[in-house]
Each structure stands twice: as C-alpha cells, then as structure tokens.
Amino acid sequence: MLGGGSGATVLATYDTDPALAEQLLGTLRAAPARAPETAQTVPSPAFSQPSAQRAAMNSRAAAVTREPAPARGSADSKTVPAKKKARARKSRAAQSTTTRWHGLPSDWPVQIVQPPQHPPVHPVNGFDSCTTPSLATMRVWRQQYAAIGVYIGGVNDACAFGNLSASWIRSAASMGWGMLPTYVGPQAPCWSWPGRGDRIVASQAAAEGVTSGEYAVADAQIFGLPAGSPIYDDMEAYAGNQSCKDAVLTFISAWDRTVARAGYVTGVYSSQDSGIEDLQATVAAKTAWFTAPDAIWIAFWNDVATLDDGTLNWPFDERSKQYWGNTTGTVGGITLSIDLDVAGGPLAR
C-alpha cells in the first residue's frame, strides 16, 4: 500500500529472489494531487515501401485493340446484380484488444491495446484515358483533377503510349499530378472476350505471375518510376468457376511478390464483382499461400465519387475507385475520352 492514502496497491512477481522486485517497488511514489496526466499516443503505421520497376514492351500488345465498356470497369460493374453471392465481411474499423500480464490471477484487470490507426485520407479527383494526354492538356486539366491512370505496358495493353515518357511523368508530377501506373498482363482463363488477348494458363499461373511482375518492374523503370511507386496490375472483369478464380489468385500472388521484391508498392485494378470480390474473400479467409496487394483500384461504375461502399476491408488509404467509364470530360475547352476515378490509395509522384 502506497503512503498518502492513495489507495493504490502495486504487486510484483518474482522467481526465487524478491530483492529486485522490492527495489523496484521502493522507487514508486504517489503522484501529487491534481498532477497532469500523461497523454498516450498511438503511433501511425509506417506506409509500406514495396518494389521496383519495369522493362521491355511486349510486341503482342499491338495486335490487341481497345475493348469496350465491359473490359474496363466491366459491364457487370455498372449494374449491380439483383442478388450477389453473400460475402462474409469483417469490419476493419479499429477494435481494441486486450492482453494479460503474466502471472496475475485471471480475474485481475487487463491491459487495453489500441490497434494502429490509419492516417486521415483526403481522396482526389482523377481520370484515366487510353492514350496519355499532352502536357499542355494536363496543365489545363489540373484545374479539376489531381490523379491520372497511365498505361505503362503489358501483353494485353491495347493503348498507345501517346505522350507518355519519363520526362512527361516528371513534368506532370511537378504540376502536382499523382499517377496510377497500370500494367495490363495476361487475363483470367475465363475472360469473356473469345479470341482476343493472352490468358493465364492455369497450370502455369505462378510462373506467369513472376514473369509479368518482372516485365511490370522493367516497364516502370523505362518511364522513370522509382522504387516506392505503385504499379497496378489490370485484371479485367471475368466470370467463371473456382478453377478460373484460383488461377487468377495464384497469378496475382506471384505478381505481388515479384513486384514487391523490386521495391514497388503492389496494386490490383479489377471489377468489384470479380477480381476485387475474390481478393477480399481470399484475404478474409487468411489463405496462407496468398500474398495480397498493398492497394486496390476498384472498377465499380455506380457514378458515385466516393471510396466508401461499405463492403470492402481495405482501408481508404489503400484503395482508389473507378466510378464511371467510357465517358467524356471537358476542362478549359479541352475534351477527352476518359474513365472517372477517385483516388485515396498510393500514387506515383
């Protein structure tokens, strides 16, 4: 019992020699009346600093033409199905946990441990277009937008690079633009565009994920994107059986590991009702072999420019959303064909 009528009891456990415990207890003193309390702070988690950058452009891309709406954002994203498959969702809201000190009775108080908090997110308006606009256009469009999706390559990249180059990225970044670098690799085995583009071979999904990851890193390097920048793998909307989903997840897992080893932030762009849904289910199930991406870019064409749809586990600072597509926008008299985005996740700057 401490002196001064504090009413506080402090106990210590020891093995065979109580001397050390007695010495420590002897240093305790009751705080004076009205002594200010020491505020407890919870450190913010360090942002992940994933992988490296990317190489030779695959000549097969030239043979593929740009797809209509279902492929970019997917038609099934525009109209929400009347009945979706139920998904177990565990809220990622901060929840306190408790721990017990070793050696204390089970009915004694516990220590409350607060989980790390994500910093506040301030999403920015963005867009992506098949061909990278000129810097003059980017300067004008900066009046309304701050993020842009750019295609850096891939076997199924059907978009011309246009004005894209390492110097373009540096100049756009100096205007305050953040980039969503996108790599369009092999698609799901059950991708719904017969006869067009390369698909993942299920039996080789892991190996193809590694190869595509290496190409993605090399292409990012060509455009001057440093380690620490995000690279998003574009996995277009698909519909198929479990074997098709497993092939996609195996590919993405290998792609994530490969890109992360190079020092880049890993991301996946996909339809909320296919790739994103399968990613979420796999992460929620704590699938041991699966390596999740650092961020997601959701194609969900509900024409609502918000990151919060109430169904995803990813924190807002790890997600962006393409909320409408195949439209046009005009800023300062300059009109572009675009998809519309709101970006809260990692951007290359």
C-alpha positions in Angstrom: 0.0 0.0 0.0 1.5 3.4 -1.0 1.5 6.2 1.5 -0.6 9.3 1.5 -3.9 7.5 1.4 -3.7 6.8 -2.3 -5.4 3.5 -2.0 -3.3 2.0 -4.8 -1.9 -1.5 -4.4 1.1 -2.4 -6.5 2.3 -6.0 -6.7 5.3 -7.6 -8.5 6.0 -11.2 -9.2 9.5 -12.8 -8.9 11.2 -16.2 -9.2 13.2 -17.1 -6.0 14.7 -13.8 -5.1 12.3 -10.9 -4.1 15.2 -8.3 -3.8 14.8 -6.9 -7.3 11.0 -6.7 -7.0 11.4 -4.9 -3.7 13.9 -2.5 -5.1 11.6 -1.6 -8.0 8.5 -1.2 -5.7 10.6 1.0 -3.5 11.0 3.6 -6.3 7.2 4.1 -6.7 5.7 7.3 -5.3 2.1 8.6 -5.3 1.6 11.4 -7.7 0.7 14.8 -6.1 -2.9 15.9 -6.1 -4.1 17.3 -9.5 -0.9 16.1 -11.2 -1.4 16.3 -15.0 -2.0 13.0 -16.8 0.4 11.9 -19.5 -1.4 11.6 -22.8 -0.9 8.3 -24.5 -0.3 8.4 -28.2 -0.7 5.7 -30.8 1.9 5.7 -33.5 0.7 5.6 -37.1 1.9 2.6 -39.0 4.7 3.1 -41.5 3.5 3.1 -45.1 4.6 0.0 -46.9 7.5 0.7 -49.2 7.1 -2.1 -51.9 9.0 -3.0 -55.1 11.0 -1.9 -58.3 10.2 -1.0 -61.9 9.6 -2.5 -65.4 11.2 -3.5 -68.8 10.7 -4.5 -72.4 7.4 -3.8 -74.1 5.7 -6.9 -75.4 5.1 -6.6 -79.1 2.0 -8.7 -78.9 0.2 -5.7 -77.4 0.0 -4.1 -80.9 -2.3 -6.9 -82.1 -4.9 -6.2 -79.4 -7.5 -3.4 -79.8 -9.0 -1.5 -77.0 -12.1 -3.1 -75.5 -15.5 -1.6 -75.0 -17.0 -1.0 -71.6 -17.2 -4.5 -70.1 -13.4 -4.9 -70.1 -12.5 -1.5 -68.4 -14.6 -1.4 -65.4 -16.8 -4.2 -66.6 -20.5 -4.1 -67.6 -21.4 -6.0 -64.6 -20.0 -3.2 -62.5 -22.4 -0.6 -64.0 -25.5 -2.5 -63.0 -25.4 -4.2 -59.6 -26.7 -7.7 -59.8 -30.1 -8.2 -58.2 -28.7 -10.9 -55.9 -25.0 -11.2 -55.1 -23.3 -14.1 -53.6 -23.1 -13.5 -49.9 -19.7 -12.5 -48.6 -18.5 -12.7 -45.1 -17.2 -9.3 -44.2 -15.3 -8.4 -41.1 -15.2 -4.7 -40.3 -11.8 -3.3 -40.4 -12.8 -0.5 -38.1 -10.4 -0.1 -35.2 -11.1 -2.5 -32.5 -9.4 -2.6 -29.1 -7.8 -5.8 -27.9 -6.6 -6.9 -24.5 -3.6 -8.7 -23.1 -2.9 -10.0 -19.6 0.3 -9.7 -17.7 2.0 -12.9 -17.0 1.5 -14.4 -13.5 -1.6 -12.4 -12.5 -4.9 -14.1 -11.5 -7.4 -14.5 -14.3 -9.9 -12.1 -12.6 -7.5 -9.2 -12.4 -7.6 -6.2 -14.8 -6.2 -6.5 -18.3 -4.2 -4.1 -20.5 -6.1 -2.5 -23.3 -4.1 -2.4 -26.5 -5.3 0.0 -29.2 -4.6 -1.0 -32.8 -2.6 1.3 -35.0 -4.7 3.9 -36.7 -4.5 4.8 -40.4 -3.9 8.5 -41.1 -6.9 10.5 -42.4 -7.4 10.1 -46.2 -8.2 13.0 -48.5 -9.2 11.5 -51.8 -8.5 13.4 -55.0 -10.4 13.5 -58.3 -8.8 11.6 -61.1 -9.3 10.1 -64.5 -7.7 7.6 -66.9 -7.6 7.6 -70.6 -6.3 5.2 -73.2 -3.7 7.5 -74.6 -1.7 9.8 -72.4 -2.7 13.5 -73.0 -0.2 16.2 -73.8 1.4 18.2 -71.0 -0.4 21.3 -72.3 -3.7 19.4 -71.7 -2.5 18.2 -68.3 -1.8 21.8 -67.2 -5.3 22.8 -68.1 -7.0 19.8 -66.6 -5.1 20.2 -63.3 -7.8 22.8 -62.5 -10.2 20.0 -61.7 -8.1 16.8 -61.4 -5.0 15.6 -59.5 -4.6 11.9 -60.4 -4.3 10.1 -63.7 -4.1 6.5 -64.7 -1.3 5.8 -67.2 -0.7 2.5 -69.1 3.0 1.5 -68.9 2.7 -1.8 -70.9 1.8 -5.4 -70.8 0.9 -8.2 -73.3 -2.8 -7.0 -73.3 -2.1 -3.3 -73.2 -4.2 -2.1 -76.1 -3.5 1.6 -75.6 -0.8 3.7 -77.4 1.6 5.3 -75.1 1.0 8.7 -76.7 2.8 11.4 -74.9 4.0 9.1 -72.0 7.7 9.2 -71.2 10.0 9.6 -68.2 10.2 13.3 -68.9 6.4 13.5 -69.2 6.0 11.9 -65.8 8.5 14.3 -64.2 6.8 17.3 -65.7 3.3 16.1 -64.7 4.5 15.4 -61.2 5.9 18.9 -61.0 2.3 20.2 -61.8 1.0 18.3 -58.8 -0.3 15.2 -60.6 -0.2 11.8 -59.0 -0.1 8.7 -61.3 -1.7 5.3 -61.2 0.8 3.3 -63.3 -1.1 0.4 -64.9 0.3 -2.9 -66.3 -2.1 -5.0 -68.4 -0.8 -8.5 -68.3 -2.4 -11.9 -69.0 -6.1 -12.1 -68.1 -8.2 -14.7 -66.4 -8.6 -18.0 -68.2 -12.4 -17.3 -68.2 -12.0 -13.8 -69.5 -15.1 -13.1 -71.6 -13.5 -11.9 -74.8 -13.1 -15.0 -77.0 -10.2 -14.9 -79.4 -8.7 -11.7 -78.0 -5.6 -11.2 -75.9 -3.5 -13.5 -73.8 -5.0 -15.5 -70.9 -3.4 -17.1 -67.9 -2.7 -20.8 -68.3 -3.9 -22.3 -65.1 -1.1 -24.8 -64.7 1.5 -22.0 -65.2 -0.2 -19.2 -63.3 2.5 -18.8 -60.7 5.3 -18.7 -63.3 3.4 -16.3 -65.5 2.8 -14.1 -62.5 6.5 -13.9 -61.8 7.3 -13.1 -65.5 4.7 -10.4 -65.7 5.9 -8.9 -62.4 9.4 -8.7 -63.8 8.1 -7.0 -67.0 6.0 -4.6 -65.0 9.0 -3.6 -62.9 11.2 -3.1 -66.1 8.5 -1.0 -67.8 8.2 1.2 -64.7 11.9 1.8 -64.8 11.7 2.7 -68.5 9.3 5.5 -67.5 11.5 6.7 -64.7 9.2 5.5 -61.9 11.4 4.9 -58.8 11.2 2.2 -56.2 8.4 3.0 -53.8 6.0 3.9 -56.6 2.8 1.8 -57.0 2.3 -0.5 -60.0 -1.3 -1.7 -60.6 -1.9 -5.0 -62.4 -5.0 -4.6 -64.6 -7.2 -7.8 -64.2 -10.3 -7.2 -66.3 -13.7 -8.4 -65.3 -14.2 -12.2 -65.6 -16.9 -14.8 -64.7 -16.0 -18.4 -64.2 -15.7 -21.4 -61.9 -13.4 -21.9 -58.9 -10.5 -23.2 -61.0 -10.5 -19.9 -63.0 -10.6 -17.8 -59.8 -7.7 -19.9 -58.3 -5.6 -19.3 -61.4 -6.2 -15.5 -61.1 -5.3 -15.5 -57.4 -2.2 -17.6 -58.0 -1.1 -15.3 -60.7 -1.7 -12.1 -58.6 0.0 -13.6 -55.6 3.2 -14.4 -57.6 3.0 -11.0 -59.3 2.7 -9.2 -55.9 5.7 -11.0 -54.5 7.8 -10.3 -57.6 7.0 -6.6 -57.8 7.4 -6.1 -54.1 10.9 -7.7 -54.1 11.9 -4.9 -56.5 10.8 -2.3 -54.0 7.5 -1.2 -55.5 4.0 -0.8 -54.0 1.8 -3.5 -55.4 -1.8 -2.8 -56.6 -4.6 -4.6 -58.5 -7.2 -3.0 -60.7 -10.3 -5.1 -61.2 -14.1 -5.2 -61.2 -15.6 -5.1 -57.8 -17.8 -8.1 -58.7 -15.0 -10.3 -59.9 -11.3 -9.7 -59.1 -11.9 -7.4 -56.1 -14.5 -9.8 -54.7 -12.2 -12.7 -55.0 -9.3 -10.8 -53.5 -11.4 -9.8 -50.5 -12.7 -13.3 -49.9 -9.2 -14.8 -50.0 -7.8 -12.2 -47.6 -10.7 -12.6 -45.2 -10.1 -16.4 -45.2 -6.4 -15.7 -44.3 -5.3 -18.0 -47.0 -1.7 -18.9 -46.1 -0.2 -19.1 -49.5 -1.7 -15.9 -50.9 0.3 -12.6 -51.0 -2.2 -9.7 -51.0 -1.5 -6.5 -52.9 -0.7 -3.3 -51.0 -3.6 -1.5 -52.6 -6.7 -2.0 -54.8 -8.2 0.1 -57.6 -11.9 -0.8 -57.8 -13.9 -0.7 -61.0 -17.4 0.0 -59.8 -19.5 2.1 -62.2 -22.2 3.4 -59.8 -21.5 7.1 -60.7 -20.7 7.8 -57.0 -17.4 9.5 -56.4 -16.7 8.0 -53.0 -14.4 5.4 -51.7 -16.9 4.1 -49.1 -19.3 1.5 -50.4 -19.5 -0.4 -47.1 -18.4 -3.8 -48.5 -14.6 -3.8 -48.5 -12.0 -4.5 -45.9 -9.2 -2.3 -47.4 -8.6 1.0 -45.6 -9.3 4.1 -47.6 -5.6 4.9 -47.9 -5.1 1.6 -49.7 -7.9 2.0 -52.3 -8.9 4.0 -55.3 -12.1 3.7 -57.3 -13.1 4.0 -61.0 -16.7 5.1 -60.6 -17.7 5.7 -64.2 -16.3 4.9 -67.6 -16.4 5.3 -71.4 -17.4 9.0 -71.0 -16.1 12.3 -72.0 -14.9 15.3 -69.9 -14.2 18.9 -70.8 -11.9 21.3 -68.9 -10.9 24.7 -70.2 -12.4 23.9 -73.6 -10.3 20.7 -73.9 -12.4 17.4 -74.3 -11.0 13.9 -73.6 -12.5 10.4 -73.6 -12.0 9.2 -70.1 -12.9 7.0 -67.2 -13.6 8.8 -63.9 -11.7 8.0 -60.7 -11.4 9.0 -57.1 -8.0 8.2 -55.6 -7.3 7.6 -52.0 -4.6 4.9 -52.4 -0.9 5.2 -53.4 0.0 7.3 -56.3 3.3 7.7 -58.1 4.7 11.2 -57.7 
